[in-house]
Amino acid sequence: MKNILLVATLVFTLTTSYSQEGFKIGVQGGIPFNDFNDEVGVVLGANAGYMWALNEVIDLGIMAGYTYGFPEKFGTEDPLTDLPSVQFVPLALSARIWPSNSFSFGVDVGQALGLNEGNEGGLYYRPQVGFLMGAFTELNISYSAIVLEEKQFNTLTLGILFTIPSKRSF
């Protein structure tokens, strides 16, 4: 009897509509750490993409964004030296799982194109946890990493994401 109840609960959970299909646009801000901690002070970014609901719990999509790392003013022994900004354009595939109607977890994986001089870009991944704050507004916490040739650009960010639902999701 316990197994039947457990299976029924699991089936109900997986078939309840939590997914968030539609166009998404968001902004985030945070701090770098590890390799770029002394070169970048604050990171700001913006993302846009589209998510398709595969079923009621899983969303898959595409994402493009812009990440700007503001140069640290006190990261060198000579405070008059201007450090360069660090800029990327991440292009990624996205996946989200909605285990409840109030939060999700997921990941973006792709390539980040480097925009500033000497920045070749690299592998991009961004695991994140999202908390629904309204029907189409989500607060998310994420860690992102861009694996460069000699070091990694790692950040911890807090962001807000807005969903413009597709006609199918109404």
C-alpha positions in Angstrom: 0.0 0.0 0.0 2.9 2.4 0.8 4.4 1.8 -2.6 1.1 2.6 -4.4 0.7 5.8 -2.4 4.4 6.7 -3.2 3.9 6.1 -6.9 0.6 8.0 -7.0 2.3 11.0 -5.2 5.2 10.9 -7.7 2.9 10.7 -10.7 0.8 13.6 -9.4 3.9 15.7 -8.7 5.3 15.0 -12.2 2.0 15.8 -14.0 1.1 19.0 -12.2 1.8 22.0 -14.4 4.8 24.0 -13.1 6.7 24.7 -16.2 7.3 28.2 -17.5 7.2 28.2 -21.3 7.9 31.5 -23.1 10.4 34.2 -23.9 12.6 35.0 -20.9 14.6 38.2 -20.1 16.6 38.8 -17.0 19.4 40.7 -15.3 21.8 39.7 -12.6 24.6 41.1 -10.6 27.3 39.6 -8.4 30.9 39.1 -7.5 33.8 37.3 -9.0 36.0 34.9 -7.1 39.1 32.8 -7.6 41.2 33.7 -10.6 39.6 37.1 -11.4 39.0 38.2 -7.8 41.9 40.8 -8.0 41.0 42.0 -11.5 37.2 42.4 -11.4 35.2 44.1 -8.7 31.6 43.6 -9.7 29.8 41.7 -12.4 26.6 42.7 -14.2 24.8 40.8 -16.9 21.7 40.4 -18.9 20.2 37.3 -20.6 17.4 36.6 -23.1 16.1 33.3 -24.4 13.2 31.1 -25.0 12.1 28.0 -23.0 9.9 25.2 -24.3 7.9 23.0 -21.9 8.7 19.4 -22.7 6.1 18.4 -20.1 4.7 19.9 -16.9 8.1 19.7 -15.1 10.9 20.0 -17.6 11.7 23.0 -19.8 14.5 23.1 -22.4 15.6 26.2 -24.3 18.2 28.5 -25.7 19.9 31.6 -24.1 22.1 34.4 -25.1 23.5 37.0 -22.8 26.1 39.7 -22.0 28.3 39.7 -19.0 30.4 42.7 -18.0 33.1 42.6 -15.3 33.9 46.0 -13.9 37.7 46.3 -13.4 39.0 46.4 -9.9 40.6 49.8 -9.1 42.9 48.4 -6.3 43.9 45.1 -7.8 47.5 46.1 -8.6 50.4 47.4 -6.7 50.2 50.6 -8.7 46.7 52.1 -8.1 47.1 54.4 -11.1 47.2 51.4 -13.4 43.8 50.8 -15.1 42.9 47.2 -15.3 40.7 46.2 -18.4 37.1 45.2 -18.1 36.2 41.6 -18.8 33.3 41.0 -21.2 31.6 37.9 -22.5 28.6 36.9 -24.7 27.4 33.5 -23.5 25.4 31.4 -25.9 23.9 28.3 -24.3 21.3 25.6 -24.1 19.2 25.7 -21.0 17.4 23.1 -18.9 15.1 23.7 -16.0 13.3 21.2 -13.7 10.3 22.4 -11.7 9.8 19.9 -8.8 7.2 22.3 -7.2 5.2 25.3 -8.3 7.5 27.6 -6.3 11.1 26.7 -7.3 13.2 25.3 -10.1 16.8 24.2 -10.6 18.6 24.0 -13.8 21.7 24.7 -15.8 22.9 26.7 -18.9 25.7 25.1 -20.9 27.4 26.5 -24.0 30.2 28.8 -25.2 31.1 32.3 -24.0 32.6 34.5 -26.6 35.2 36.9 -25.2 34.8 40.6 -26.3 37.7 42.4 -24.7 41.2 42.3 -26.1 43.1 39.1 -25.5 39.9 37.3 -24.3 39.3 34.2 -26.4 36.3 33.1 -24.3 35.6 29.5 -23.4 33.3 26.8 -22.1 30.4 28.3 -20.2 28.2 26.7 -17.6 25.8 28.2 -15.1 23.9 26.1 -12.6 21.1 28.0 -10.9 18.2 27.8 -8.5 15.1 29.8 -9.2 12.2 30.9 -6.8 8.9 32.0 -8.4 7.8 35.4 -7.0 4.7 35.7 -9.1 3.1 34.1 -12.1 5.9 35.2 -14.5 8.7 36.6 -12.2 11.5 34.5 -10.8 14.4 35.3 -8.5 17.4 33.2 -9.1 20.8 32.5 -7.5 23.5 31.2 -9.8 27.1 30.2 -10.0 28.7 30.7 -13.4 32.0 29.6 -14.8 33.8 30.3 -18.0 36.7 28.0 -18.6 39.5 29.9 -20.3 42.9 28.6 -21.5 44.8 29.5 -18.4 42.2 30.3 -15.7 38.5 30.4 -15.0 36.1 33.4 -14.7 33.8 32.3 -11.8 31.0 34.4 -10.4 28.2 34.2 -7.9 25.1 36.2 -8.9 21.6 37.1 -7.8 19.2 37.9 -10.6 15.6 38.5 -11.6 14.0 36.8 -14.6 10.8 37.8 -16.3 8.8 35.4 -18.5 6.6 36.5 -21.4 4.4 33.4 -21.8 3.8 31.9 -25.2 0.1 31.8 -26.4 0.2 28.0 -25.6 0.9 28.6 -21.9 -2.2 30.7 -21.1 
